[in-house]
Amino acid sequence: MYALTLSALAIAGAAAQADIYTATASADVAAAQATAKTSQPTSHVRGKVFDRFVTIWLENTDYDKAFADPNLQWLASQGISVNNYFGVTHPSMPNYIASIGGDTFGCDNDDFKQIDANVSTLIDLLEDKGISWSSYQEDMPYSGFEGKAYVNQQTKANDYVRKHNPPVIFDANTTPERLSAQKNISMINKDASMFHKDLAEGKLPQWMFITPNMTSDGHDTSVTTAGQWCRDLLEPLINDKKSSFWDRTLVLLTFDESETYTKSNRVFSILLGDAVPKHLHGTKDDSYYNHYSEIATVEANWDLHTLGRFDVGANVFDFVGKKTGDHIRPWAAATDANPSIFFNSSYAGPLNENFETAPYEAPNVNIKSPGSGRTVLPAIVEKWGGKSLPTPPKYGMGPGPAAPPAPGKKPGKENPPKPGDEASNATYYTDKVEIPDGQHPPPGFDYNDAQN
């Protein structure tokens, strides 16, 4: 019933709800708080490896600096250090978009964006199987707040920001019911924290996206602050084996992007929780992953359909993939000591402001996940089947060098499609682990030499 109700609402009311709760003035926020609805969706759908997935995102820290933080090291000792996990571009927001949307849609900025309601996300895949979800955003002023930001009313410091709450960026997730599942967490005032209320009442959902505020996540402070916040949240839960938080729970602790844009966009990440076998505690996983791996791992665990985007080819976390039949593939160009792809810029897309725009890319409705054969969500096939790749040069499809020229070589005039690149419905999504960036754009797209 949960899945059917929310899916119907998503189709009927997404566009109408997208701008209701965007005002940020104190009086407007206070008025909206009085009418905003908060829900506590729960479900009990058994997964192959875990029954709950929690992702916690921190901000803008190079791998080495995060690796050296003592609190993050302690958390790593409780699980698996993921050593070759990458952001997909810069700055922050496109990485959050990618984590549930399967693409950045060319985003190269942190501005107020609303992704069209016909673009599906992981939320649609979860609801299709009746799996409950919520996002918990530190110091969000009320459930379903759609504004760009909300500052601390006492200190006036940056607090909650929309760009770090991926569901609300997609208009498909702004129906009344879906907004009601986007709520707050507070480590200072736990009495006002919806996360702690749901935890105490045993009403946590099966999928959660947790974002600390701009102070706690390290954005306006340091990795020391971010590491401490995470340990303050997780250590009491780890020590309380009877907590309702633990239900074969897998926690992914990661960063949105690196801080240094001239280096590879590699970020320190940790997998922990009671779903991680004890013999793997304190170990390392050197396989290649990125933010699309979050979606792929959740799809694999619950045998969900896919979005038909970069989620399809993304590697599933290795210890999960061994149980689900997914193939974990290397990508030396990203993980070598001297990588040749850095994920530091964006290709053209509808959210691009500083390079070139392009229409929304149609999902590839025919691809299947490698090894496991998961197919695209039927509703997406029905919506997008038959759409084709846009070709006008003004959409970033015209002449432009395909990649940085090698020493002594001249740049090429364009990045033409190669045999095997063309999908049957002519989109740029494939079942391969490799993904594009600005310097290695999709076939036919212009080369972007900017570092976002």
N, C-alpha and C positions, 0 to 999 in steps of 0.2 A: 504493500500500500504506500509506503514511504516513497519508493522509487516512482511509482505511477503518478502520485500526487505532484511531486516536485517537477517531474518531466513535463507534465501538462502545464504547470504554471510557467515553466521556463519558456515554453513555446508561446503561451498566450500573453504574458505580461512583461517580458524582459525589457523591451524598449520603453514601455510606459513608466517603469520604475527607475530608470537609470539616473535621473537627476533630482529625485525627491529629497535626498538627504545629503546634498553637497555643501550647504551653507556652513561656514566656519566661524562666524561671529558668535560671541559668547551667548547672546540672547537667543539666537537661532538654534544653537546647540542645546541650550536648556529647554527650549520648547519642543524640539524633536525628541529629546530624552523621554519626555512624558508619554509619547505615543509609540516609540520604537518597540518592535516585538523582538523577544529573545526566545529561541527554541533550544531544546536539548535533544537533538536527534541521537538515537541509539539503534544498534542492530547487532546481530550475532552471526555473521557470515564466516564460516570456517575457511581459513586460507591454507595453502599448501605448506607454508613455512612460518607465517605469522598471522595473528588475528587482529593486530592493530599496528598501524604505521604512523609514526610521529616524525616530522621533520622540523628542525630548529635552524634558523638561518641567522648568521652573523655577517658582519660587514667589512669589506675593503681591506683585506689583510693578506700580505704575501705568505706563501707556504712556510718558508723558514721561520718567520716571526711567529706564526700561529703554532707551529710545531714545538717551539721553544717555551711556550707558555706552560707553567707548572700545573695550572688547573685543567687545561686541555690535555696535558700529558696524563694526569690522573684519570680523566674520563676515558682516554684511549686505553689505559690499562684494564678498563672494565669491558673492552670490546675489541674491535678491529680497526686499526689505522688504515685508512684508504689513501694511498700515497700518490695515485695518478688520477685524481678527480679534477675536472676543469670547469671553470665558468665558460660561457659560450660567446661572450662579447663584453663590452663596456658601454655605458656605465651600469648602475645597479638595476634599474627597472627592467630592461630586456631579459636579464637573467631570471628575475621573478616570473615574468611572463612565460618564459621558456619552461619553467618548472611544472606548469600545469597545462600549457597550451601547445607544447610540441614544436614551437618555433618562436623566434623573436619578432617575426613579421617586420624585420628591418629596423626595429627600434634602436635609436642611437642617442637617447635622451631620457631625462627623468621628469618630463612635463606631464601635465594632466592629460591622460589618454583614456579613451573608451573604445574598446575593441568590439566590432560589430557583433550583434546578437546571434548571427548565423555561424559564428566561429565557436566550435565546441571545445570543451576542456576535459581534463580528468574528472571534473565533477560530474559530467554527463555519463562517463564510463562507470563511476562508482554507483550513481543512482540507478543505472540500468540493471545492476546486480543487487540493488537494495542495501548498499553499504553506506552507513552514516558517515558524515564528515562535518568538520568545523574548522575555521581558522581562528586562532587566538592571537590578538594583537595587543601588545602592551600599551596600556593607557589610551586605547581607542575610547572616545567619549561615550559612545553608546553602540549597541548592536546595529549593524547595517549602515554605519556612518560611511558616506561616500565622498566626503570632502578630501581636498588635496593633503591637508595636514591639520594637526591640532597641537598647539603648544601647551606646555605646562603652565597652568594658570597662575601659579605662584612665582616660578622662576623665569617664565617666558622662554625657556629653553626648548629646542626641538624635541618633540615627544613622539606622537604617532604620525606616520606618513603613509599615504595611500599607495605609493610606489612599492612599498614592501609588503603589501597585502594582495597577493596575486588574484584571488577570486574576484575581488571587486573591480579590477581593471577590465574584466570581460562583461559586457552588458548582459550576456546570457545568465550571469550569476547575480543579477539585481532584481529578481522577482522578490516578493515579500518573504516567501519561505527561505529562499537562499540567502537573502540579506540577514535574516534572523539567526542564521548559523555562523555569521561572522561577528565575533564578539571579543571581549577584552580579557586580558590577563594582567595581573599586577603582583609584583613581588613585595611591594611596600604596603599596600592596603589589600590584604588577602580577603577581607570581608566583602570588598567590592569587586573581587575578581571572579568572573564567570568561569574561568578555568578551575579555580579552587572550589567553587560551588559545585560544578559538574563532577569534579574528582571526589568530593565528600559525599555526594549523593549517588555515586556509582553510575553516572550518566555521561561518561566520556564517549565520544564517537569512535569509530574504527579508523578513521583517517584524520590527521590533524596537521595543520601548518601553524607553527608558533614563531612569531617574530618579536624580539625585544624592541624597546623604543630606541630612538636615535642616540641616546646616551648608553643604554645597556648593551646594545649590539656592537659597540666599538666605533660606530661611524663618527661620532663627535668626541670620542674619548680615546680608548686604546684597546688592544687585544687583552690586556690585563683585566680591564673592566668587563669585557665580554666573556672571558673565560670564567671569571668569578660569578657572573650572573648565571651562567649555565650550570656551574657546579652547585650553586645555591638552589637552583631548581631541581636538579637531577639527583644529587647525593642523598637527600632525605628520602626520595622515592626508591632509590637503589637499596637503601638500608631498611626500607619497610616492605618486606616481601609480601605482605598481605594487602598492600595498596591496590585499589581498583585500577590504578594506572597499568599494572602488569596483567596482561592477558595475551601471552605469547606476543609481546610487544617488541617491535623493531624501531629503534630511534636512529635517525640520520642527523648528525650535527655537522653542518657545513657552512661555508662562506659563499656569498653571492659572486664575488670577484676578487682578484688580486688588487693590491694597491698600486703597484708599479706597472704602468701601461707599456713600458718598453720591454718587459719580460713576458714569458709565457704565463697565461692566465690560469695557473695551477693553484688550487686552494686545498688547504688541509681539511680533511673530513674524517668522521668517526662513525662507525656502526656499533651500537650497543643495545642492551635490553635483554629480557629473558628469552627472546627468540634466538639470540646468538648462542650457539653451543659453548659450553664452558671451556672446551679444549681450544677454542679460537680466541679466548680472551688474551689480550696482550700481543696478538699476532698482527701481521701486515698483509694487505692485499695490494699488489702492484699492477693489477689490471687497469685498463683505460676506462674511465667513466666521465660523464658530464651531467649537467642538470636534467637532460632527457632520461638518464638512467633512473631517476626517481620515478618517473611515470612508468617506464618499462618494467621496473621491479614490482610496482604495485599491480600492473596489468598481469604480470606472470604469476604472482602469488594467488590472486583471486580469479585467474583465468578470465580476465576482462577482455572486451574488444579493445581495439586501438583507435587512435585518432587519425591514422593514415599520414602522419607527419614524421618528424625526426624521432618520435618515440619508438617507431617500429624497428629501426635499425640499432637503437641504443643498447649498449651492454646492460644486462641485468647483473646486480651484484652477485659475485661469484658463488658465495655459499648458498644463495637462493637459487641461482641458475642451475646448480647441480641437482636440485630437487624438481625443477620445473621443466628441464630439458632444453633450456635456452642456451644458445652458443655464445660463449664469451670470446671475443675476437680482439687481437692486438691492433694497435695503430702506432707504429714506430715513429711516424712523422710528428706525433704529438708527445710521445713519452720518452723519446731518446734524450740522451744528455745534451745533444745539440739539435733541438727540434726545428722543424721547418714550417710549422704552423703554430700560431700564437693566440688566436681567438681574441684579438684586441680591437677589432673593428667590425662594422655591420655592412651587409649587402643592402641593396635597394629593397624597399617595402613600404606598406601603407603608413607605418609609424615613423618613417625616416624623415628627419628634418634637415640634416646637415650634409647629405650626399645626394641621393635620388629617391624619388617615390616610385612605387609600383602598386598595383592592386593586390588584394589578398590572394595568396596562392591557393589553388584548390588542393585539397588532400588527394593523395594517391589512394583511390578506393580499392585497388586491386592487390596491393602488397600484403604479405603475411610476415609475421615475426619469424626470424631465423631459428630453425630447430623445433619450435613449438607450434607454429602455424596459426597464431591468433589473427583474426580478421578484423577489418574495420567495422566500427559500430554501424549497424544497419541504418539508423537514422541519419548518419553522416553520408552513407552511400546514397540514400534517397535524396538528400539535400544537394549533394555536390556531384553526383555521378554525371559524367558527360561534360563537366567544365574543363576548359583547356588552359594551357599556359599562355599568359599575355605576351604579345610579341612586339608592340610598337617600341621604337628606340627611346621615346620619351619616358618610358617606364623603366629605364635602367637596363634595357636589353640591347642597346646599340654598341657601337665600337668602343673598345677599351682594352687595355692590356689584361691578359689572363692571369698573370702572376708577376711578382717582382722578377725582372730579367736577371739571368745569371751573369757573372762577370764577363764582359766582352760581348754580350749578346744584346740585341735590340729587343724592346718589348713587342709582343704581338699586338695585332690590331683588335682582337676580340677573344672571348673565351667561348669558342663554339662547342655545341654538344658533341660528346664522343659516343661511339657505339656502346650501348648498354646504359647510357644516361637517360634516355628517353623512356619514361614509363608509358604504359598503355594509354593512360589518360593525360599524358604530356605534362605532368607536374615535376618539380625538382626533388620530390621525396622518394627515397629508395629504401631498401632493406639493408643497406650497408652501414657499417659503424662510422664511416667518415661523414663529417658534416662540413658545410661551407663556413667561411667567414669573409670579411671584406676583401682580404687579399687573395682569397681562394673562393670566389663567388660561385653561385650556381651556374650551370651551363648557359651561356648567352648573356649573363649579367655583367655589368661594368665592374672593373677593378677599383676598389676603394683603398687609397693609400693612407687614409687618415687613421689616427689612433683616437678612438672615442674618448 
